[in-house]
Amino acid sequence: MMERNPDPDAAVKAALATLAAGDLPQVAPALFGALGYRSTRVLAGQSGRVEDFIAQFPAPTAGTASEENLQKYAAAVHILFQVTDEEINEECSSGSQGGLFDTRNFDQGLNKSYLFLAVELNQSRTSRSQYAEFTREINKRFPMPAFLLFRGSSGLVTLAFVQRRRHKRDDQRRVLGSVSLIRDIDPRQPHRAHRSILKELSLAHRLAWMGKYGKPGNFDGLLAALLASLDTQELNKRFYKDLFGWFNSAVAEARFPANQRRNLPPQEHVIRLITRLLFVWFIKEKGLVAEELFIEEQVRSLLKNYDPAKGDSYYRAVLQNLFFATLNTEISQRGFSARQQTTHRDFSRYRHQKEMADPERLLALFKQTPFINGGLFDCLDSFDATSDGGYRIDCFSDNPGHRNLLSVPNRLFFAADGLVSIFNRYKFTVEENTPVEQEVALDPELLGKVFENLLAAINPETRETARRQTGSYYTPRLVVDTMVEEALVAALATKIQPHDGDRDWLQERLRYLLDYEDAFNDARELFEDGEAKGIVGAIASLKVLDPAVGSGAFPMGILHKLTLALQRLDPHNTRWQALQKERASARANAAFETKDQQERDAELLDISQTFERYSGDFGRKLYLIQNSVFGVDIQPVACQIAKLRFFISLAIEQQPNNDPSANYGVKPLPNLETRFVAADTLRGLEKPSQMKIGQTGEVSKLQAKLAANREKYFHANTRSIKMTCRRKDAKIRQQLASHLQTEFHYLAASAAQLAAWNPYDQNASTDWFDAGYMFGVANKFDVVIGNPPYNQLQEDGGKLGNLYKKAGYVTFARTGDIYQLFYERGCEMLRAQQGILAYITSNSWLKAEYGKKTRRYLAKNHTPTALLELGKDVFESAVVDSSILLLRQGGNAKPFPAVDLDQVETTDFPPPARLWGSVAPEGDAPWSILSVGERGVLEKMRTKGTPLRQWDVAMYRGVTTGLNEAFIIDENTRAALVAADPKSAEILKPVLRGRDIQRYRVDWKGLWLIATLPALNTNINEYPAVREYLLSFGRARLEQSGKKLPDGKKSRKKTNNAWHELQDACAYHEEFAKEKLFWMDMSNTNRFAYSEMEMYCNDKRFILTGKSLKYLCAVLNSTLIKWLVENTALTTGLGVLQWKKFVVERLPIPKISTAGGSPLSS
C-alpha cells in the first residue's frame, strides 16, 4: 500500500539514522516508507548477490562494460518492492488518497508501476557518472521506472531516478532519459538541503503538486511530479532569489572605496565578492578550504572583539586574507606584512594581524588551502601609493588612513539572510550537470545563471526588467548544447576527410560522438583510426570565439563537448599529449630568438607531468583553454565571471592530497587574461588597409615575442614569474607601437592604443578589439558563437547608433538593433569559406524593415545552413521572439532547413527532421519558414495569380492633416459648425480611423474631416464657422512652417500650403467619392473594407479603386492571402504585419470571369 505522510521530516531523520549501519534490505524500505512510498508486493527468495540479479533480470545486451562495472563495484542488489496500478486503484477506491488518482485514466499512461531497489557498493566514494551508469544498467532490465537507493562503504547514501520517455521515432517504445541524483547524503548528519529535497520528494508533496498543476491521476502524472521535485532549474531559481535579495542589501549597506583615480560602482564590488566566495565554496566541496572559516562560533574565537551585529572585521581579517594572501600566494611564501616599505604594498602578505585573537591558529587554517593562482584572487589595488597617483579598489590594506574606505558588515555574512547562511541552505556540487545526468544540487553552471542576471541588474538597458525576473537572461543549457554541437559538427566536418567520402554520414557520426548519452561511449567504433587521429588533430587546431561572452555559457559548452570527444577518441590522452608537445615546440621555433634549451625542456617536461599527475580530463581541458577557446565582453566583470567558470572546471578535475609541500597535489590554475578580454567587439583598430600586424620585418619578430611571452604567462605559477611577464609585455608593446608607426605609417593614435592596452588590468575595458593582436589568432576563427546583446541603436538618444554609424558596417540601420552588427562582425572574423557562425538573437530582423540590410548581406555573402525560431519561452523576460541561425562563411544563400517551434507539435529539441521546412532567401525580402507543401502553394499562387498592380485598379494613400485634433471632428462639432453656417457642410467629409476598418465593411463612428484640400484651393473665408473653429487651435500652430513655438510645441511641418489647408495636395481627392476598398497599413490580420459612399481616411490607411472590387475584397480578406503576407511581408520591430502599398500591389490574385467571380462578390 501507499500511504500519505503529512509530516515526513521526523520519520525521514529516523529512517536515515538506521541507514548508517543497518542491514540494507531491512532498513532501506523505512526511508521510502517515511516518504510515503510503501507496498507489500515484494520478491521473495532474493540472495542479494549481483551475479544472481544479473542472471534473473538479464539486460537486452549482456557482457557490456557497464554490466562489468556493476559487478565490480556493487556488493549487493535488492529489489525492495513494487508499486503497481492495482494498488493505486485500490487506494483510490478506498478514498485514502482523497480521490487524487483517477482510476479511469490510470491504465492510459505510459508507465504502469514503479520499482524500488537498494544497492550496496563496495567503494567509499562514487562519482556522479558511475552512479548514472549503475542506474541505467539496472533500469534497462525492467520495463518500468526504478527508484534506486545506493549506500557506499563510507555509509553515504545516494538516491537515483532515471526518466523514461517515449522513443523519438517510435511512440510505442520507451527509452532511458536523464538520471537525477540526490547524492552523498550523510545519514548521521544529513545536510539541511538534503532534508529539504527529500521532503519535496515525499508522496504527500507530490500529490499536492499534481493537483496544483492539473497533472493526470496516474503514474505518468506522478512521474511528472517526481521529476519536478528533482528539477535543478527550480532549485537555481530559489537560490537566485535569495542571492539577489542579499545583493541588494550588500549594495545598500557595504562601503567600498570611492573618490579614487579609478572607481567601481558598489554593484560591481558586490558581484566580485560573490564571485570569489562562490569559487571558495565550490573548492570547499573538494576539501581545499577549512570549514571552520565559515562557522560563526569559530570565527568569534579567531577575531578580537567580534561583533556580529555592528562589526565588520570578518571580511577584512578572514576573507581578504584568504582571497589575496592565501589562494593567490604560494604556500612557502605566505606570511604577515612587516609594514615596511618593501612589503606593505605586497598583496601576497597577510594583513590585519591586530584584529586577530589567535593569528597562529588562523594561519594554520589558511595553510590547509593550496595556492590556486589564475587571477581571480589578484588584488586590484595599484602598487603605487594613493599619494603617488595610485588607487584602492579592493583596499587590502591595514593602513589606518584607509580604514574608512571599506566596510562589509559581519551581519551580511552570518545573519539569517547573510551570504554564508544562504550558501549553507543549499547543497553544492563541483561537477556541472549535463542533459543526461544531474545532481539535485547547485552546480557550477549556476554561476552562469546567477551572474547573467546580476550583470543584467547593473546594466542600464536591462536593470528594471532584471529586477523583476529570476533566471531570465541566461541562455538555457539545452539551447547552448544544441548550438555548440551543430557548430562543432559543421566546423570539424570541414577539417576531416571521411574514409568513404560520405560527408553527410561523417556529420551524423560526429553528432553521435558529441552526444552526452552514456550509451554513446561506443562512438569511437564508428571512426577509422585515421579519422580518429584527424579529429583529435582538428580539435587541437580549432579556434572558437564568443564575441559577447557574458558569463561564459557558450565557451563552457564548447569545452565540455570537445572534452567529451577527446575522452571517447583518445581515452589515454596519447595523441592529445603528443600534439601539445608539437605545439609547444612550434611556438618556441616561431619566437625569433634562441630560447634556452633548458627552458624548452622544462616546458615539454611540464606537459608530460601534467598528463602523468593529473589524469583524466585535466590535461584535455587545460590545453583546450590555452589554444582553442576565447571570449570578449565589454564588461570587465563579465570576463571575470567567465574565467571563474573555467577555473572551477579545471579545479574539479584535480584530486588533492595531504602534502602541503606539493601544494596538496593541486596544479595552480592558468592565467586567462589573454583568453577572455574586456573590449568593444564591434570596433576594430584603425590601421592602414594594406597591412596586418605581424606582416614583415621587426614588427613580425615583436609580435612573435609578444605571443610567446603571453603563452608563458598563461602557465606562470608564481607571482614573480607573472610580474616579470607583465613587465616584458609592456616593454614589447611600446616597441611594437614605435615600429608600426615607422614601418607602416601607422596612425599615432592607433599605435598608442596598442601600446596602452594592458590585458592584465582587470578593471579596464578597451574601446576596440583585434583578435590577431589580443589573442594571436591571425587566421581567424573556425567558430563564432554566442548570444549578442539586444539593444536598439536609436535608444537613449541614438547613443549606440552614433557610436557605430561610422564603423563601416554595411548592415547598419539607425532603427535597427546592435545584434545585427554582431552578425556582420562575427562573419568578418570567420575563416574564409569554412568558418561557422551560430547566434541566438531576436528574430525581428527576419522580417522587419530594419532587417533588410542584414538579410541582403547574409544572403549575398554567406551560406545559412539552419534557422530555428524559438518563440518567447527561451528567455523568461523576452519581449520579442528568439531565433537561432547557423551559417557558413562565404558563398551565397540557397534554400536551407528551418523550423518554427510554435508551428510544430513536439517536445523534442531540436525537432525531428521530418518537421523542418525551409527558407529561400531572396535579396532583402523577409525570411519565411515554409514546408515543402507550403512552398508549393506559394509557387502556385505566384504562377496562377496576377500581381494586383497589373489589374485595372489604382491605389492611393489617405490624407495627411498634420494636426488630427484640429481637422478631424466628431458629430456634435460638425452639427455646431453646420448650424452656425450651413455652407460648412460642403467641406466636411466622413473619415475613418484604423479601428473603423473591419474585414469586408467599414464601421464608421461619425467622425468628419475638414477637407480643406490644397488641390481644391479652398477659400477659407467662405466658411467662417470652420475658419473660426480652426483658429481656436492657434494660427501659429496651424502654420505649415516647421517652426518651434514659444510653448515648446512645433507648427506643422514645412510646406507651401496655407495655414488652413491639409498637408498633402491630394490631387486624387475624387477617388474617395468612388466605389473603393479601405485597408490598414499595420495589422496582424487582413482588413479590407468595401464602401460605395464618399469617405476619406488618414495617411496611415490606403484605398483601392477600380474594377472587380467586391471580388477583390473577398479574396484579399481570405485566409490564404493572410498566410501569404505573414510569410512574405515585412513586420514592425514587434512583429506586426505591414500591409504597405508595395506589399498589396504585389499580391498575386487569380483573374477569373465575371460569372466565376460572382459567388465571391455576393
Secondary structure, DSSP 8 states (H G I E B T S, - for coil): -----S-HHHHHHHHHHHHTTS-HHHHHHHHHHHTT---S---TT----HHHHHHHS--SS-S-HHHHHHHHHEEEEEEEEEEEHHHHHHHHHHTTTTT-S-TTTGGGSS--EEEEEEEEESSS---HHHHHHHHHHHHTTSSS-EEEEEE-TTS-EEEEEEEEEE-SS-TT-EEEEEEEEEEEE-SSS--HHHHHHHHHHSHHHHHHHHHHTT--SSHHHHHHHHHHHT-HHHHHHHHHHHHHHHHHHHHHH-B---SSSS---HHHHHHHHHHHHHHHHHHHTTT-S-GGGG-HHHHHHHBTT--TTT--HIIIIIIIHHHHHTTTS-GGG--B---STTTTT-TTSB--GGGBS-HHHHHHHHTTS---BSSTT---S-SS-GGGT---SS-----GGGGGG-B--THHHHSTTSHHHHHHTS-B-SS--BTTEEESSB-THHHHHHHHHHHHHHSTTTHHHHTT-SS-SS--HHHHHHHHHHHHHHHHHTT---TTS-HHHHHHHHHHHT---GGGGGGGGGS-HHHHHHHHHHHHH--EEETT-TTSHHHHHHHHHHHHHHHHH-TT-HHHHHHHHHHHHHHHHTTSS---HHHHHHHHHHHHHHHHHSTTTHHHHHHHHHHTEEEEES-HHHHHHHHHHHHHHHHTT----S-GGGGGG---B---TTTEEEB-TT------TT--TT-SHHHHHHHHHHHHHHHHHHH--SHHHHHHHHHHHHHHHHHHHHHHHHHH---HHHHHHHHH--TT-TT--BS---HHHHH--TT-BSEEEE-----BTTHHHHHHHHHHTTS--TT--TTSBHHHHHHHHHHHTB-TTT-EEEEEEESGGGTBGGGHHHHHHHHHHEEEEEEEEEESSSSTT-SS-EEEEEEEESS----EEEEEGGGS----SS--GGG-EEE---TTS----B-HHHHHHHHHHHHH-EEGGGSSEEEEE-B--S-HHHHEE-HHHHHHHHHH-GGGGGGEEEEE-GGGB-SEEB---S-EEE---GGGT--GGG-HHHHHHHHTT-HHHHSSS--B-TTS-B-S---SS-TTS-SS--TTGGGGGSSEEEEESB-SS--EEEE-S--EEBTTEEEEEES-HHHHHHHHTSHHHHHHHHHHS-B-TT--BB--HHHHTT-EE----HHHHHHHH-
